[in-house]
Amino acid sequence: METPSLGRRGFLAAGAGAVAASVLAAGPARATGRRSPFGRYGSPADRRTARTLYVHPGGAGDHTTVRDAVAAAAGSGWTLVLAPGTYRETVAVDSTRTEMTWLGASGDPRDVVIVYDHANGTPKPDGSGTYGTTGSATTTVQADGFTARAVTFANDWLRADHPGITGTQAVAIKVQGDRSAFLGCRFLGHQDTLYADTMALTVFARQYFCDCYVEGDVDFVFGRATAVYERCHFRTLNRTDLTAAPYGFVFAPSTAGADPHGYLVLDSRVTSEAPDGYYKLARPWVPSSDTTARPMLTVRDTWLGPGIDAVAPYANMSDSYPWQEQRFAEYRNSGPGARITVPANRPQLTRAQAAAATRRAYLGDWTPWREKEKGAGC
C-alpha cells in the first residue's frame, strides 16, 4: 500500500489524529497506570537522562508543543521524545542547539506529524509582506548534528484553497546544519517540500536521509546541501490545475560550484500518482544569490516509475543555465522511467566514476548509517 498523500487531507484525521485521540483519552500514564504514550522511551517519571524532554499534546509530558520543548532545550545534546499526535505549529532549531535528536515515540512516522500551512505568498499577519520560500517552512533546522527518527514533517498549504496567491512554494522542512540525519521520516507537501540547504554559500553541509518518504510536485527536493538519499521513496503527486506535462520536477539541486558533491540518490524508487511521463526527474537551480552554482545530482541503482519522462528526463529552470552544462548523471537505474531512448538526454557514469559516487565519498568521516547502537542508525 502506498503512503497516503497530503493532497488527501483526511490523512491527518484518519492517521496521526486518530492515534493522538486515543492517547489523549488514556490520559497521563503515571496517573492511570496505562501504558506510557512514549513507548519504549519510557516517560518523564523514569527518564534515562537529564537532557531528555517529553512532548505530549495532552499534558502527559514536559511540554505540549515541540516549539516549547526546543525553546527549553538550550545548549547541546538534548533529546526530544514526541508522543503520537498532530503538532500544528512552526518550529525552528537555531544554530546553538547542536546535537539535538527528535524521536517519534511509536516508531511509526505517521503517528507524529509536525505541520503548518504557510506559503511563499502568504501575507504576514503584521502586514510586513509575505513569508517567502524560506519563511514558509514548517520546520527549520540550522544546528549541526541534528537527528530525527520516525517523524513526519508536513506543509498542508494547497493551491486550490488560495487561488489569489502566486507564490506557491510551501516548505515542509528547511535543513541547513551539517551532519543532519533523518531516519524513517516522511516529508509531505506540494511545491518545495524538502529544502536540503546550507547556512552559507561557502558552507558544505552534509545531510543523510535513509528509509524516508518524500512527496510533492514542483522541485520538491531542492537546495545546495551535500545530501545522500538512501532507500528513499519519492512520490510525485497528481495535479488538477494543469492539463499538460510537465506537472513538475522531483529534484532541483543548487550545488555550489566549489562543492565536489551535491545530491546522491541510491537504492531508492520514484513512483507517481500522475499520468505516465508527466514528470521530469530534475532541473538545475542556479539562484540569483549564487550565479556560479553548478547543480549536481547523481541517481544510481534506483527504480524510476512510468511517471518520469524517459525521453527527456531533465529540463532547464533557466535557459541561461542549461542542464547539460551542470553535473547530472545516472548509473544502473531501472524501471520504465529509466529507459535510455536518447543517450544524450541521460548522461551515465562510467564504472570508475560510479566507484566514487558513494555515501562514504559524499559524507566523509561522518557515518550516520553505523550509529544503530545510539538508536539513530539506518
C-alpha angles and dihedrals in degrees: 000000000000121000110264114262122240086226086073097066093196091082091083094056097037096041125028094007092058091050091049091051092055091048093050091049090055091053126201111345093221093058099043103031090234122138113289114260086222093070117199091358091073121220140280088273094063103024116166099221138020090240096063122102125191121215120200124164092216098051102261092121139048093277138016096214133048090226093059092047091052090049090053093048098079117174129008139327104029125153122207117200109201119205118215112283146100109271106199101195145092117256132193127191105197125209094265094064097076128172093022121162129200117197124191101222098217096048090234113103091208089069098058114052126175106191143161137160112232120135133190090261098042109123115240113241092238092059094243095128133274131319098249123211096294093044091052092068116120090204127023122190118190099155124100120241097030119161129185125184128188096352130132118222112195146171111195098187108136129201092218091061094052110038092163095060117089098179095081100166107123115177122206094192137359113201119192105155127103118247094024113164129189116188122187093345133144128224115196129185143094116245118025096357100163117033106191101184145137137247094247141007091254095048118093103203117193119218133178128201117185130177089354132149120219127180136180145107116239121044088324095168108045147140142081103281125123094247134175119200110194125182090348128153117223115194124193115209131226119248130212095186094067131057101186137051140295101056092176151301131274099211133029108172121185099190116178113250091239094052111096092201131050127158120346119189116188138170090359138122138227119208132172144211090198129085118284115283096011096120135063119218094228151336127200120252114209102177123208088243091062114025089168092066117126106197113221128199129164119184114188140168088003132137113234115197127216092270089080117085101242094189096054110010095165132056139176124260087196127013087222089070108039116198091234089068093053130078104268121146144152136204133193096339120163140198133068093292091057096056112131105225099148108029093200089059094057114049110203129205119237117236090257092051091048090055087065095046098084136123090250092054091050099041101035117191092358109094108177092165089068098055099090092126087066093050091248104092128107 
